[in-house]
Amino acid sequence: MLEHVIKRGKETGLIPCETEDERTKCFADYAEKHASHPDAPALILPPVGSHWVVDESELPGGSVSSENDSNYFFDAWEWND
């Protein structure tokens, strides 16, 4: 499941691709998927970079206790340097 989320994040530009080849592949995959939709918006991807997967228990506050709290850190953390 996590691999799918990371792959989708790279394909949509939420997570940077780690190599120029991977970034080029994301552009090609997007073009192929949207070939029958000429009005599809251009894909905008961030520059090549790194991403990190952090276990939930390593975040301040530890693991969430219920499903209702499962998104409490969604898009809330950004790694700087």
Chimera marker file (.cmm) of the C-alpha trace (Angstrom):
<marker_set name="trace">
<marker id="1" x="0.000" y="0.000" z="0.000" r="1" g="1" b="0" radius="0.5"/>
<marker id="2" x="2.756" y="2.466" z="0.927" r="1" g="1" b="0" radius="0.5"/>
<marker id="3" x="4.572" y="1.811" z="-2.359" r="1" g="1" b="0" radius="0.5"/>
<marker id="4" x="1.381" y="2.667" z="-4.270" r="1" g="1" b="0" radius="0.5"/>
<marker id="5" x="0.960" y="5.916" z="-2.322" r="1" g="1" b="0" radius="0.5"/>
<marker id="6" x="4.569" y="6.951" z="-3.006" r="1" g="1" b="0" radius="0.5"/>
<marker id="7" x="4.269" y="6.072" z="-6.710" r="1" g="1" b="0" radius="0.5"/>
<marker id="8" x="1.034" y="8.056" z="-7.008" r="1" g="1" b="0" radius="0.5"/>
<marker id="9" x="2.587" y="10.972" z="-5.118" r="1" g="1" b="0" radius="0.5"/>
<marker id="10" x="5.444" y="11.067" z="-7.613" r="1" g="1" b="0" radius="0.5"/>
<marker id="11" x="3.045" y="10.846" z="-10.573" r="1" g="1" b="0" radius="0.5"/>
<marker id="12" x="1.074" y="13.841" z="-9.294" r="1" g="1" b="0" radius="0.5"/>
<marker id="13" x="4.007" y="15.949" z="-8.138" r="1" g="1" b="0" radius="0.5"/>
<marker id="14" x="3.354" y="15.685" z="-4.406" r="1" g="1" b="0" radius="0.5"/>
<marker id="15" x="6.591" y="13.734" z="-3.919" r="1" g="1" b="0" radius="0.5"/>
<marker id="16" x="9.680" y="14.530" z="-6.001" r="1" g="1" b="0" radius="0.5"/>
<marker id="17" x="11.095" y="11.847" z="-8.264" r="1" g="1" b="0" radius="0.5"/>
<marker id="18" x="14.507" y="10.686" z="-7.087" r="1" g="1" b="0" radius="0.5"/>
<marker id="19" x="16.185" y="10.601" z="-10.513" r="1" g="1" b="0" radius="0.5"/>
<marker id="20" x="15.803" y="12.397" z="-13.819" r="1" g="1" b="0" radius="0.5"/>
<marker id="21" x="14.991" y="9.043" z="-15.479" r="1" g="1" b="0" radius="0.5"/>
<marker id="22" x="12.152" y="8.455" z="-13.002" r="1" g="1" b="0" radius="0.5"/>
<marker id="23" x="10.853" y="11.985" z="-13.616" r="1" g="1" b="0" radius="0.5"/>
<marker id="24" x="10.957" y="11.434" z="-17.384" r="1" g="1" b="0" radius="0.5"/>
<marker id="25" x="9.025" y="8.172" z="-16.925" r="1" g="1" b="0" radius="0.5"/>
<marker id="26" x="6.339" y="9.989" z="-14.899" r="1" g="1" b="0" radius="0.5"/>
<marker id="27" x="5.889" y="12.485" z="-17.760" r="1" g="1" b="0" radius="0.5"/>
<marker id="28" x="5.698" y="9.638" z="-20.300" r="1" g="1" b="0" radius="0.5"/>
<marker id="29" x="3.199" y="7.660" z="-18.198" r="1" g="1" b="0" radius="0.5"/>
<marker id="30" x="1.024" y="10.758" z="-17.799" r="1" g="1" b="0" radius="0.5"/>
<marker id="31" x="1.097" y="11.446" z="-21.546" r="1" g="1" b="0" radius="0.5"/>
<marker id="32" x="0.160" y="7.827" z="-22.288" r="1" g="1" b="0" radius="0.5"/>
<marker id="33" x="-2.702" y="7.772" z="-19.746" r="1" g="1" b="0" radius="0.5"/>
<marker id="34" x="-4.113" y="11.040" z="-21.086" r="1" g="1" b="0" radius="0.5"/>
<marker id="35" x="-3.499" y="10.522" z="-24.827" r="1" g="1" b="0" radius="0.5"/>
<marker id="36" x="-7.238" y="10.302" z="-25.467" r="1" g="1" b="0" radius="0.5"/>
<marker id="37" x="-7.853" y="13.505" z="-23.464" r="1" g="1" b="0" radius="0.5"/>
<marker id="38" x="-6.279" y="16.330" z="-25.477" r="1" g="1" b="0" radius="0.5"/>
<marker id="39" x="-7.590" y="18.918" z="-23.000" r="1" g="1" b="0" radius="0.5"/>
<marker id="40" x="-5.816" y="17.309" z="-20.028" r="1" g="1" b="0" radius="0.5"/>
<marker id="41" x="-3.698" y="19.892" z="-18.184" r="1" g="1" b="0" radius="0.5"/>
<marker id="42" x="0.069" y="19.791" z="-18.531" r="1" g="1" b="0" radius="0.5"/>
<marker id="43" x="1.787" y="17.800" z="-15.803" r="1" g="1" b="0" radius="0.5"/>
<marker id="44" x="3.932" y="19.929" z="-13.502" r="1" g="1" b="0" radius="0.5"/>
<marker id="45" x="6.458" y="18.022" z="-11.416" r="1" g="1" b="0" radius="0.5"/>
<marker id="46" x="8.909" y="19.405" z="-8.860" r="1" g="1" b="0" radius="0.5"/>
<marker id="47" x="12.663" y="19.145" z="-9.477" r="1" g="1" b="0" radius="0.5"/>
<marker id="48" x="14.374" y="15.843" z="-8.730" r="1" g="1" b="0" radius="0.5"/>
<marker id="49" x="14.800" y="15.381" z="-4.983" r="1" g="1" b="0" radius="0.5"/>
<marker id="50" x="14.535" y="12.993" z="-2.065" r="1" g="1" b="0" radius="0.5"/>
<marker id="51" x="11.658" y="11.850" z="0.101" r="1" g="1" b="0" radius="0.5"/>
<marker id="52" x="11.572" y="10.050" z="3.436" r="1" g="1" b="0" radius="0.5"/>
<marker id="53" x="9.169" y="7.536" z="4.896" r="1" g="1" b="0" radius="0.5"/>
<marker id="54" x="8.797" y="7.982" z="8.639" r="1" g="1" b="0" radius="0.5"/>
<marker id="55" x="7.045" y="5.498" z="10.871" r="1" g="1" b="0" radius="0.5"/>
<marker id="56" x="4.030" y="7.045" z="12.559" r="1" g="1" b="0" radius="0.5"/>
<marker id="57" x="5.383" y="6.124" z="16.005" r="1" g="1" b="0" radius="0.5"/>
<marker id="58" x="8.406" y="8.395" z="15.359" r="1" g="1" b="0" radius="0.5"/>
<marker id="59" x="6.212" y="11.503" z="15.023" r="1" g="1" b="0" radius="0.5"/>
<marker id="60" x="5.578" y="13.813" z="17.980" r="1" g="1" b="0" radius="0.5"/>
<marker id="61" x="2.566" y="12.414" z="19.792" r="1" g="1" b="0" radius="0.5"/>
<marker id="62" x="3.236" y="8.834" z="18.687" r="1" g="1" b="0" radius="0.5"/>
<marker id="63" x="0.735" y="6.612" z="16.914" r="1" g="1" b="0" radius="0.5"/>
<marker id="64" x="-2.890" y="7.601" z="16.499" r="1" g="1" b="0" radius="0.5"/>
<marker id="65" x="-5.395" y="5.803" z="18.642" r="1" g="1" b="0" radius="0.5"/>
<marker id="66" x="-8.455" y="5.801" z="16.383" r="1" g="1" b="0" radius="0.5"/>
<marker id="67" x="-9.411" y="5.910" z="12.706" r="1" g="1" b="0" radius="0.5"/>
<marker id="68" x="-10.878" y="9.391" z="13.201" r="1" g="1" b="0" radius="0.5"/>
<marker id="69" x="-7.392" y="10.681" z="14.014" r="1" g="1" b="0" radius="0.5"/>
<marker id="70" x="-5.667" y="8.870" z="11.142" r="1" g="1" b="0" radius="0.5"/>
<marker id="71" x="-5.084" y="12.050" z="9.108" r="1" g="1" b="0" radius="0.5"/>
<marker id="72" x="-3.943" y="14.355" z="11.884" r="1" g="1" b="0" radius="0.5"/>
<marker id="73" x="-0.439" y="14.693" z="10.389" r="1" g="1" b="0" radius="0.5"/>
<marker id="74" x="-1.487" y="14.576" z="6.715" r="1" g="1" b="0" radius="0.5"/>
<marker id="75" x="0.537" y="17.241" z="4.861" r="1" g="1" b="0" radius="0.5"/>
<marker id="76" x="1.544" y="18.748" z="8.201" r="1" g="1" b="0" radius="0.5"/>
<marker id="77" x="5.277" y="17.987" z="8.177" r="1" g="1" b="0" radius="0.5"/>
<marker id="78" x="7.946" y="19.184" z="5.809" r="1" g="1" b="0" radius="0.5"/>
<marker id="79" x="11.575" y="18.055" z="5.887" r="1" g="1" b="0" radius="0.5"/>
<marker id="80" x="14.066" y="20.905" z="5.535" r="1" g="1" b="0" radius="0.5"/>
<marker id="81" x="17.672" y="19.957" z="4.709" r="1" g="1" b="0" radius="0.5"/>
<link id1="1" id2="2" r="1" g="1" b="0" radius="0.2"/>
<link id1="2" id2="3" r="1" g="1" b="0" radius="0.2"/>
<link id1="3" id2="4" r="1" g="1" b="0" radius="0.2"/>
<link id1="4" id2="5" r="1" g="1" b="0" radius="0.2"/>
<link id1="5" id2="6" r="1" g="1" b="0" radius="0.2"/>
<link id1="6" id2="7" r="1" g="1" b="0" radius="0.2"/>
<link id1="7" id2="8" r="1" g="1" b="0" radius="0.2"/>
<link id1="8" id2="9" r="1" g="1" b="0" radius="0.2"/>
<link id1="9" id2="10" r="1" g="1" b="0" radius="0.2"/>
<link id1="10" id2="11" r="1" g="1" b="0" radius="0.2"/>
<link id1="11" id2="12" r="1" g="1" b="0" radius="0.2"/>
<link id1="12" id2="13" r="1" g="1" b="0" radius="0.2"/>
<link id1="13" id2="14" r="1" g="1" b="0" radius="0.2"/>
<link id1="14" id2="15" r="1" g="1" b="0" radius="0.2"/>
<link id1="15" id2="16" r="1" g="1" b="0" radius="0.2"/>
<link id1="16" id2="17" r="1" g="1" b="0" radius="0.2"/>
<link id1="17" id2="18" r="1" g="1" b="0" radius="0.2"/>
<link id1="18" id2="19" r="1" g="1" b="0" radius="0.2"/>
<link id1="19" id2="20" r="1" g="1" b="0" radius="0.2"/>
<link id1="20" id2="21" r="1" g="1" b="0" radius="0.2"/>
<link id1="21" id2="22" r="1" g="1" b="0" radius="0.2"/>
<link id1="22" id2="23" r="1" g="1" b="0" radius="0.2"/>
<link id1="23" id2="24" r="1" g="1" b="0" radius="0.2"/>
<link id1="24" id2="25" r="1" g="1" b="0" radius="0.2"/>
<link id1="25" id2="26" r="1" g="1" b="0" radius="0.2"/>
<link id1="26" id2="27" r="1" g="1" b="0" radius="0.2"/>
<link id1="27" id2="28" r="1" g="1" b="0" radius="0.2"/>
<link id1="28" id2="29" r="1" g="1" b="0" radius="0.2"/>
<link id1="29" id2="30" r="1" g="1" b="0" radius="0.2"/>
<link id1="30" id2="31" r="1" g="1" b="0" radius="0.2"/>
<link id1="31" id2="32" r="1" g="1" b="0" radius="0.2"/>
<link id1="32" id2="33" r="1" g="1" b="0" radius="0.2"/>
<link id1="33" id2="34" r="1" g="1" b="0" radius="0.2"/>
<link id1="34" id2="35" r="1" g="1" b="0" radius="0.2"/>
<link id1="35" id2="36" r="1" g="1" b="0" radius="0.2"/>
<link id1="36" id2="37" r="1" g="1" b="0" radius="0.2"/>
<link id1="37" id2="38" r="1" g="1" b="0" radius="0.2"/>
<link id1="38" id2="39" r="1" g="1" b="0" radius="0.2"/>
<link id1="39" id2="40" r="1" g="1" b="0" radius="0.2"/>
<link id1="40" id2="41" r="1" g="1" b="0" radius="0.2"/>
<link id1="41" id2="42" r="1" g="1" b="0" radius="0.2"/>
<link id1="42" id2="43" r="1" g="1" b="0" radius="0.2"/>
<link id1="43" id2="44" r="1" g="1" b="0" radius="0.2"/>
<link id1="44" id2="45" r="1" g="1" b="0" radius="0.2"/>
<link id1="45" id2="46" r="1" g="1" b="0" radius="0.2"/>
<link id1="46" id2="47" r="1" g="1" b="0" radius="0.2"/>
<link id1="47" id2="48" r="1" g="1" b="0" radius="0.2"/>
<link id1="48" id2="49" r="1" g="1" b="0" radius="0.2"/>
<link id1="49" id2="50" r="1" g="1" b="0" radius="0.2"/>
<link id1="50" id2="51" r="1" g="1" b="0" radius="0.2"/>
<link id1="51" id2="52" r="1" g="1" b="0" radius="0.2"/>
<link id1="52" id2="53" r="1" g="1" b="0" radius="0.2"/>
<link id1="53" id2="54" r="1" g="1" b="0" radius="0.2"/>
<link id1="54" id2="55" r="1" g="1" b="0" radius="0.2"/>
<link id1="55" id2="56" r="1" g="1" b="0" radius="0.2"/>
<link id1="56" id2="57" r="1" g="1" b="0" radius="0.2"/>
<link id1="57" id2="58" r="1" g="1" b="0" radius="0.2"/>
<link id1="58" id2="59" r="1" g="1" b="0" radius="0.2"/>
<link id1="59" id2="60" r="1" g="1" b="0" radius="0.2"/>
<link id1="60" id2="61" r="1" g="1" b="0" radius="0.2"/>
<link id1="61" id2="62" r="1" g="1" b="0" radius="0.2"/>
<link id1="62" id2="63" r="1" g="1" b="0" radius="0.2"/>
<link id1="63" id2="64" r="1" g="1" b="0" radius="0.2"/>
<link id1="64" id2="65" r="1" g="1" b="0" radius="0.2"/>
<link id1="65" id2="66" r="1" g="1" b="0" radius="0.2"/>
<link id1="66" id2="67" r="1" g="1" b="0" radius="0.2"/>
<link id1="67" id2="68" r="1" g="1" b="0" radius="0.2"/>
<link id1="68" id2="69" r="1" g="1" b="0" radius="0.2"/>
<link id1="69" id2="70" r="1" g="1" b="0" radius="0.2"/>
<link id1="70" id2="71" r="1" g="1" b="0" radius="0.2"/>
<link id1="71" id2="72" r="1" g="1" b="0" radius="0.2"/>
<link id1="72" id2="73" r="1" g="1" b="0" radius="0.2"/>
<link id1="73" id2="74" r="1" g="1" b="0" radius="0.2"/>
<link id1="74" id2="75" r="1" g="1" b="0" radius="0.2"/>
<link id1="75" id2="76" r="1" g="1" b="0" radius="0.2"/>
<link id1="76" id2="77" r="1" g="1" b="0" radius="0.2"/>
<link id1="77" id2="78" r="1" g="1" b="0" radius="0.2"/>
<link id1="78" id2="79" r="1" g="1" b="0" radius="0.2"/>
<link id1="79" id2="80" r="1" g="1" b="0" radius="0.2"/>
<link id1="80" id2="81" r="1" g="1" b="0" radius="0.2"/>
</marker_set>
